[in-house]
Amino acid sequence: MPHVSPHTCRHTFGHRWLAAGGDLFKLAKVLGHASVAVTQKHYAYLLKENLRDAVDRLDLGLGLPKPTGKVLEWTRER
């Protein structure tokens, strides 16, 4: 088994917290960071990965088609 440090366990916890949809502000409190900026510095890349999933789940009630991963082309009627 490779060397596992407390820091590795802590980072894995933070990663899994965010991957499961956890809140960055609450994670900062749980980890005891002085500010959310510290948490964001170390975990912001994970938020970008989940951003597309969050947008795909978003329903604004506008009757727009759900994204299919392709860019929608809008045409203007004259």
CORSULNOR-V667628 format. One record per residue. N is the residue number from 1. RES is the residue in one letter. SS is DSSP state (H for helix, E for strand, L for the rest). OMEGA is omega in radians with two decimals (none if undefined). D_CENTER is the distance of its C-alpha to the mean C-alpha in Angstrom with 2 decimals. Layout:
{{N | RES | SS | OMEGA | D_CENTER} {N | RES | SS | OMEGA | D_CENTER}}
This chain:
{{1 | M | L | 3.13 | 29.58} {2 | P | L | -3.14 | 27.90} {3 | H | L | 3.10 | 27.80} {4 | V | L | -3.13 | 25.08} {5 | S | L | 3.04 | 24.82} {6 | P | H | 3.12 | 23.47} {7 | H | H | 3.11 | 21.01} {8 | T | H | 3.12 | 19.76} {9 | C | H | 3.14 | 19.40} {10 | R | H | -3.14 | 17.61} {11 | H | H | 3.10 | 15.03} {12 | T | H | 3.09 | 14.69} {13 | F | H | 3.13 | 14.26} {14 | G | H | 3.12 | 11.42} {15 | H | H | -3.10 | 9.67} {16 | R | H | 3.09 | 10.57} {17 | W | H | -3.11 | 9.75} {18 | L | H | 3.13 | 5.98} {19 | A | H | 3.13 | 6.55} {20 | A | L | 3.10 | 8.78} {21 | G | L | 3.12 | 6.81} {22 | G | L | -3.08 | 8.25} {23 | D | L | -3.13 | 8.55} {24 | L | H | -3.12 | 8.49} {25 | F | H | 3.11 | 12.09} {26 | K | H | 3.10 | 13.30} {27 | L | H | 3.11 | 12.13} {28 | A | H | 3.12 | 14.12} {29 | K | H | -3.12 | 17.02} {30 | V | H | -3.12 | 16.99} {31 | L | H | 3.11 | 17.07} {32 | G | L | 3.11 | 19.68} {33 | H | L | -3.12 | 18.40} {34 | A | L | 3.12 | 20.72} {35 | S | L | 3.10 | 18.10} {36 | V | H | 3.14 | 14.43} {37 | A | H | 3.11 | 15.11} {38 | V | H | 3.12 | 15.85} {39 | T | H | -3.13 | 12.62} {40 | Q | H | -3.13 | 10.74} {41 | K | H | -3.05 | 13.30} {42 | H | H | -3.03 | 12.62} {43 | Y | H | -3.07 | 8.89} {44 | A | H | -3.14 | 7.71} {45 | Y | H | 3.11 | 8.06} {46 | L | H | -3.14 | 5.38} {47 | L | H | 3.12 | 2.85} {48 | K | H | 3.14 | 5.70} {49 | E | H | -3.08 | 6.05} {50 | N | H | -3.09 | 3.96} {51 | L | H | -3.13 | 5.45} {52 | R | H | 3.11 | 8.72} {53 | D | H | -3.14 | 8.46} {54 | A | H | 3.12 | 7.79} {55 | V | H | 3.14 | 10.66} {56 | D | H | -3.14 | 12.71} {57 | R | H | -3.07 | 12.74} {58 | L | L | 3.09 | 13.68} {59 | D | L | -3.12 | 17.42} {60 | L | L | 3.12 | 19.24} {61 | G | L | -3.12 | 22.57} {62 | L | L | 3.14 | 23.99} {63 | G | L | 3.12 | 25.27} {64 | L | L | 3.12 | 23.47} {65 | P | L | 3.08 | 23.00} {66 | K | L | 3.12 | 19.70} {67 | P | L | 3.12 | 18.23} {68 | T | L | -3.08 | 19.62} {69 | G | L | 3.11 | 17.79} {70 | K | L | 3.12 | 20.77} {71 | V | L | 3.09 | 21.32} {72 | L | L | 3.09 | 23.46} {73 | E | L | 3.13 | 26.70} {74 | W | L | 3.09 | 28.16} {75 | T | L | 3.13 | 31.91} {76 | R | L | 3.11 | 34.00} {77 | E | L | 3.13 | 37.05} {78 | R | L | none | 40.25}}
